[in-house]
Amino acid sequence: MNIYQAALKLRLDYEETGIIVDAVEDKETNLYFIFHDALHTYLNLAPVEKDEPIVLATELVLGGQDYSTNSMLEKVTADDISNRLSKIPSEIIELLIEFYTKRFN
């Protein structure tokens, strides 16, 4: 499943929960949410508040940033992230790293 298919899967699976699935005017924001939603699917995490810290911390790690200094993410452990990332195909990991590295640098 590619990035776009993973994002679409999340949006279709959770469309009736009230998540926002519409595009916005800004291309960069739309692209970010495609990757963000895809990451939810790859990490097997629902788009709910309790799962968001792991997704956000993983985005930071993929972009080469330190998540541990962010108080909102302090309960996320390296094991949480590495165990979930280990289940994602390497070619997808490469795309995610490329995207998040550019996003945060």
MODELLER restraints for C-alpha pairs under 7 A, 6 or more apart:
rsr = mdl.restraints
at = mdl.atoms
rsr.add(forms.Gaussian(group=physical.xy_distance, feature=features.Distance(at['CA:3:A'], at['CA:35:A']), mean=6.62, stdev=0.5))
rsr.add(forms.Gaussian(group=physical.xy_distance, feature=features.Distance(at['CA:3:A'], at['CA:38:A']), mean=5.65, stdev=0.5))
rsr.add(forms.Gaussian(group=physical.xy_distance, feature=features.Distance(at['CA:4:A'], at['CA:34:A']), mean=6.66, stdev=0.5))
rsr.add(forms.Gaussian(group=physical.xy_distance, feature=features.Distance(at['CA:4:A'], at['CA:38:A']), mean=6.96, stdev=0.5))
rsr.add(forms.Gaussian(group=physical.xy_distance, feature=features.Distance(at['CA:6:A'], at['CA:38:A']), mean=4.55, stdev=0.5))
rsr.add(forms.Gaussian(group=physical.xy_distance, feature=features.Distance(at['CA:6:A'], at['CA:41:A']), mean=5.78, stdev=0.5))
rsr.add(forms.Gaussian(group=physical.xy_distance, feature=features.Distance(at['CA:7:A'], at['CA:34:A']), mean=5.47, stdev=0.5))
rsr.add(forms.Gaussian(group=physical.xy_distance, feature=features.Distance(at['CA:7:A'], at['CA:35:A']), mean=6.90, stdev=0.5))
rsr.add(forms.Gaussian(group=physical.xy_distance, feature=features.Distance(at['CA:7:A'], at['CA:37:A']), mean=4.74, stdev=0.5))
rsr.add(forms.Gaussian(group=physical.xy_distance, feature=features.Distance(at['CA:7:A'], at['CA:38:A']), mean=4.00, stdev=0.5))
rsr.add(forms.Gaussian(group=physical.xy_distance, feature=features.Distance(at['CA:7:A'], at['CA:41:A']), mean=6.99, stdev=0.5))
rsr.add(forms.Gaussian(group=physical.xy_distance, feature=features.Distance(at['CA:10:A'], at['CA:37:A']), mean=6.28, stdev=0.5))
rsr.add(forms.Gaussian(group=physical.xy_distance, feature=features.Distance(at['CA:10:A'], at['CA:41:A']), mean=5.95, stdev=0.5))
rsr.add(forms.Gaussian(group=physical.xy_distance, feature=features.Distance(at['CA:11:A'], at['CA:21:A']), mean=6.26, stdev=0.5))
rsr.add(forms.Gaussian(group=physical.xy_distance, feature=features.Distance(at['CA:23:A'], at['CA:30:A']), mean=6.06, stdev=0.5))
rsr.add(forms.Gaussian(group=physical.xy_distance, feature=features.Distance(at['CA:24:A'], at['CA:30:A']), mean=6.34, stdev=0.5))
rsr.add(forms.Gaussian(group=physical.xy_distance, feature=features.Distance(at['CA:39:A'], at['CA:55:A']), mean=6.95, stdev=0.5))
rsr.add(forms.Gaussian(group=physical.xy_distance, feature=features.Distance(at['CA:40:A'], at['CA:46:A']), mean=6.42, stdev=0.5))
rsr.add(forms.Gaussian(group=physical.xy_distance, feature=features.Distance(at['CA:40:A'], at['CA:47:A']), mean=6.85, stdev=0.5))
rsr.add(forms.Gaussian(group=physical.xy_distance, feature=features.Distance(at['CA:40:A'], at['CA:55:A']), mean=6.50, stdev=0.5))
rsr.add(forms.Gaussian(group=physical.xy_distance, feature=features.Distance(at['CA:42:A'], at['CA:88:A']), mean=6.31, stdev=0.5))
rsr.add(forms.Gaussian(group=physical.xy_distance, feature=features.Distance(at['CA:43:A'], at['CA:84:A']), mean=5.51, stdev=0.5))
rsr.add(forms.Gaussian(group=physical.xy_distance, feature=features.Distance(at['CA:43:A'], at['CA:85:A']), mean=6.91, stdev=0.5))
rsr.add(forms.Gaussian(group=physical.xy_distance, feature=features.Distance(at['CA:45:A'], at['CA:51:A']), mean=6.10, stdev=0.5))
rsr.add(forms.Gaussian(group=physical.xy_distance, feature=features.Distance(at['CA:53:A'], at['CA:73:A']), mean=5.41, stdev=0.5))
rsr.add(forms.Gaussian(group=physical.xy_distance, feature=features.Distance(at['CA:53:A'], at['CA:76:A']), mean=6.88, stdev=0.5))
rsr.add(forms.Gaussian(group=physical.xy_distance, feature=features.Distance(at['CA:54:A'], at['CA:76:A']), mean=6.02, stdev=0.5))
rsr.add(forms.Gaussian(group=physical.xy_distance, feature=features.Distance(at['CA:54:A'], at['CA:81:A']), mean=6.89, stdev=0.5))
rsr.add(forms.Gaussian(group=physical.xy_distance, feature=features.Distance(at['CA:57:A'], at['CA:67:A']), mean=5.46, stdev=0.5))
rsr.add(forms.Gaussian(group=physical.xy_distance, feature=features.Distance(at['CA:57:A'], at['CA:73:A']), mean=6.46, stdev=0.5))
rsr.add(forms.Gaussian(group=physical.xy_distance, feature=features.Distance(at['CA:58:A'], at['CA:81:A']), mean=6.04, stdev=0.5))
rsr.add(forms.Gaussian(group=physical.xy_distance, feature=features.Distance(at['CA:59:A'], at['CA:100:A']), mean=6.43, stdev=0.5))
rsr.add(forms.Gaussian(group=physical.xy_distance, feature=features.Distance(at['CA:60:A'], at['CA:66:A']), mean=6.55, stdev=0.5))
rsr.add(forms.Gaussian(group=physical.xy_distance, feature=features.Distance(at['CA:60:A'], at['CA:67:A']), mean=6.01, stdev=0.5))
rsr.add(forms.Gaussian(group=physical.xy_distance, feature=features.Distance(at['CA:61:A'], at['CA:67:A']), mean=6.86, stdev=0.5))
rsr.add(forms.Gaussian(group=physical.xy_distance, feature=features.Distance(at['CA:62:A'], at['CA:96:A']), mean=6.63, stdev=0.5))
rsr.add(forms.Gaussian(group=physical.xy_distance, feature=features.Distance(at['CA:62:A'], at['CA:97:A']), mean=4.84, stdev=0.5))
rsr.add(forms.Gaussian(group=physical.xy_distance, feature=features.Distance(at['CA:62:A'], at['CA:100:A']), mean=5.88, stdev=0.5))
rsr.add(forms.Gaussian(group=physical.xy_distance, feature=features.Distance(at['CA:62:A'], at['CA:101:A']), mean=6.79, stdev=0.5))
rsr.add(forms.Gaussian(group=physical.xy_distance, feature=features.Distance(at['CA:63:A'], at['CA:97:A']), mean=5.85, stdev=0.5))
rsr.add(forms.Gaussian(group=physical.xy_distance, feature=features.Distance(at['CA:63:A'], at['CA:100:A']), mean=4.25, stdev=0.5))
rsr.add(forms.Gaussian(group=physical.xy_distance, feature=features.Distance(at['CA:63:A'], at['CA:101:A']), mean=3.88, stdev=0.5))
rsr.add(forms.Gaussian(group=physical.xy_distance, feature=features.Distance(at['CA:63:A'], at['CA:104:A']), mean=5.99, stdev=0.5))
rsr.add(forms.Gaussian(group=physical.xy_distance, feature=features.Distance(at['CA:64:A'], at['CA:101:A']), mean=6.33, stdev=0.5))
rsr.add(forms.Gaussian(group=physical.xy_distance, feature=features.Distance(at['CA:67:A'], at['CA:73:A']), mean=6.67, stdev=0.5))
rsr.add(forms.Gaussian(group=physical.xy_distance, feature=features.Distance(at['CA:68:A'], at['CA:74:A']), mean=5.82, stdev=0.5))
